[in-house]
Each structure stands twice: as structure tokens, then as C-alpha cells.
Amino acid sequence: MAFSKDAGSILGSAQKRIVPLTFLLCGLLLLLVGLSSRWPSPQKTYGLMIDAGSTGSRMHTFVFGTGKNGELKLITEDFNPISPGLSSYKEDPSIAGESLLPLLEKSKQIVPAHLHSSTPVFLRATAGLRMLGDELSERILDDAREILRESGFRFDSEKWVALSEPIFSLHDETRSPEP
């Protein structure tokens, strides 16, 4: 297919305009990319809560962002249950903490590795352990504390493990739930 001289000059003229326009757009894109690296990116904060119940343990991995006024806002929560619960290790409390390892490993996949040491992990145990008595439940919790200390997450063994008290009794209809 042959082009007339006029068609060739039109194409040549279009190419002369496209090439500078392409360079201009590429320059703007590079400028925006460079500037965006200086803008603060929304930072995520993570927190872990293990609910150690009588039938199983459940890991809640929370991801928070920062709201307009600097307050934390929940972005997402990953829920990962396992069974049996910590109270099922009453015959061998020294292996109770190991049952938490799959929960911790799952959370390590969600929380970026460079944030593990600054991400707090809490453990709250409920009725199943209370029913075992103080000595046995404390031995199970001691083993769980050891695993949490070694997990790589931020853990304060004195404050962040608790045997939770019930909020209200199903048998006491006169008492209302506490806020």
C-alpha cells in the first residue's frame, strides 16, 4: 500500500507530536512515583489475642489502620480456631503450650516479619482452666507463657496471660452483665 506525500507528512507530523508527549507523560509519572515515596503510607498495626476456651483455642489476628484523627480503626480480623482446648492437657501440662504453635504460625503469615517483635500477643483462658484448680491451671499457663515468650511476638508474661473471670452467671438472674 502506497502513501501519498500528504499522508506521509501527516504521519510524520503526528510522530513528532507523540514522541515529546510520551516523554512528558513518562516524566510526570516518574515525578509522581518519586513524590509518593515521600508521602507517608498508611501504617498498619497488628495485635493478637488467643481465647483459650474449654473446647479449643482461637487466635484473633487484628489488623488496624490509622483513622483521620489518629485513632486506630479495625481493618480486618483473621479468626483461626483449633481444638482441643488447653484444659485437655491436664494429664500432661508440659505440652499444653505446644498446642498454640499452629495458631502462632498462622499469625506469622499475616503479620509482616519485621513487625513480629512489636506485635503484642495476649492469652485469655476461660472456664475450662478454672475448673482444673489453681495449681494445675497455673502449670498449663506456665507452659503456654513459655511458648508465647519464644514466639517472636511481643509478650509480657506477667500481664498478658489471664484466667478470665465470668462476667455473669447463668444461674444468677438478678445480676446484669458488666459493661
C-alpha positions in Angstrom: 0.0 0.0 0.0 1.5 3.3 -1.1 1.0 6.6 0.8 0.7 9.9 -0.9 3.2 12.6 0.0 0.5 14.3 2.0 -0.3 11.1 4.1 3.4 10.7 4.9 3.7 14.2 6.1 0.6 13.9 8.2 2.0 10.7 9.8 5.4 12.3 10.3 3.8 15.3 11.9 1.8 13.1 14.3 5.0 11.2 15.3 6.8 14.5 16.0 4.0 15.4 18.5 3.6 11.9 20.1 7.3 11.5 20.9 7.6 14.6 23.1 4.1 13.9 24.6 5.3 10.4 25.6 8.5 11.8 27.2 6.4 14.4 29.1 4.0 11.7 30.4 6.9 9.5 31.4 8.5 12.4 33.2 5.3 13.2 35.1 4.9 9.5 36.1 8.5 9.4 37.4 7.8 12.6 39.3 4.7 11.2 40.9 6.4 8.0 41.8 9.3 9.9 43.4 6.9 12.2 45.4 4.7 9.3 46.5 7.7 7.6 48.2 8.0 10.8 50.4 4.3 10.7 51.4 3.6 8.7 54.5 1.9 5.5 53.6 -0.9 4.3 55.8 0.7 2.3 58.6 -0.8 -0.9 59.8 -0.7 -2.1 63.4 -1.2 -5.7 64.4 -2.5 -7.3 67.6 -3.0 -11.0 68.6 -5.5 -12.4 71.1 -5.7 -16.0 72.0 -9.1 -17.0 73.5 -8.2 -20.3 75.2 -11.6 -21.9 76.0 -12.5 -25.4 77.2 -13.2 -26.9 73.8 -10.5 -25.1 71.9 -8.2 -22.1 71.4 -9.0 -19.4 69.0 -6.5 -16.9 67.6 -7.8 -13.5 66.6 -5.2 -11.6 64.5 -6.3 -8.0 64.3 -5.1 -5.5 61.6 -5.6 -1.9 62.4 -5.1 1.3 60.4 -5.0 4.9 61.4 -8.1 7.0 61.1 -8.3 10.6 60.1 -7.8 11.8 63.7 -5.1 9.3 64.5 -7.3 6.8 66.2 -6.9 3.1 65.4 -9.5 1.6 63.1 -10.0 -2.1 62.6 -9.2 -3.1 59.0 -9.6 -6.8 59.3 -9.6 -9.7 61.8 -8.4 -13.2 61.0 -10.1 -15.9 63.1 -8.3 -19.3 63.4 -9.7 -21.9 65.8 -8.1 -25.2 66.9 -9.1 -27.9 69.3 -8.7 -29.3 71.9 -8.5 -26.5 74.5 -5.7 -26.0 77.0 -7.7 -27.7 79.7 -7.4 -31.0 77.9 -3.7 -31.2 78.7 -4.4 -31.7 82.4 -2.7 -35.1 82.2 0.5 -33.6 80.8 0.6 -29.8 81.3 4.1 -29.6 79.9 2.9 -30.0 76.3 -0.1 -27.6 76.6 1.7 -24.6 75.1 2.7 -26.6 72.0 -1.0 -26.7 71.1 -0.7 -22.9 70.4 2.0 -23.3 67.8 -0.3 -23.7 64.8 -2.1 -20.5 65.8 1.1 -18.6 66.1 2.4 -19.9 62.8 -0.8 -18.7 61.0 -0.5 -15.3 62.6 3.2 -15.1 61.5 1.9 -15.5 57.9 -0.4 -12.4 58.3 1.9 -10.1 60.3 4.9 -8.9 58.4 8.1 -10.4 59.8 9.7 -7.1 60.6 6.7 -6.3 62.9 6.6 -9.6 64.8 8.7 -8.2 67.8 6.4 -5.2 68.1 3.1 -7.0 67.7 1.6 -7.9 71.1 0.1 -11.3 71.9 -2.4 -11.8 74.7 -3.8 -15.0 76.1 -7.1 -15.2 77.9 -8.2 -18.5 79.4 -11.7 -19.3 80.5 -13.9 -21.8 82.3 -12.1 -25.0 81.3 -8.9 -24.0 83.2 -10.8 -22.5 86.2 -12.4 -25.9 86.7 -9.0 -27.6 87.0 -8.0 -25.7 90.1 -5.3 -23.2 90.7 -2.2 -25.4 90.7 -3.0 -27.4 87.5 -4.2 -24.4 85.6 -1.1 -22.4 86.6 1.1 -25.3 85.3 -0.7 -25.2 81.9 -0.5 -21.4 81.7 3.2 -21.5 82.6 3.8 -23.8 79.6 1.7 -21.5 77.4 3.7 -18.5 78.6 7.0 -20.2 77.6 5.7 -20.8 74.1 4.4 -17.2 73.8 7.8 -15.8 75.1 9.6 -17.8 72.4 7.1 -16.9 69.6 8.9 -13.8 68.4 5.9 -11.7 69.1 5.9 -9.1 71.9 4.8 -10.8 75.1 4.7 -9.7 78.7 4.2 -12.9 80.6 3.2 -11.2 83.8 0.4 -9.1 82.5 -0.7 -10.6 79.2 -1.9 -14.0 80.3 -5.0 -14.2 82.4 -7.5 -16.6 83.7 -10.7 -14.6 82.9 -13.5 -14.4 85.4 -17.0 -14.8 84.2 -18.9 -11.6 83.5 -22.1 -13.0 84.9 -23.5 -16.4 86.0 -26.3 -18.0 84.0 -27.7 -19.2 87.4 -27.8 -15.7 88.9 -30.6 -13.9 87.1 -30.5 -10.9 89.4 -27.0 -9.8 88.2 -26.7 -8.0 84.9 -23.6 -8.2 82.6 -21.0 -5.6 83.4 -20.2 -3.0 80.7 
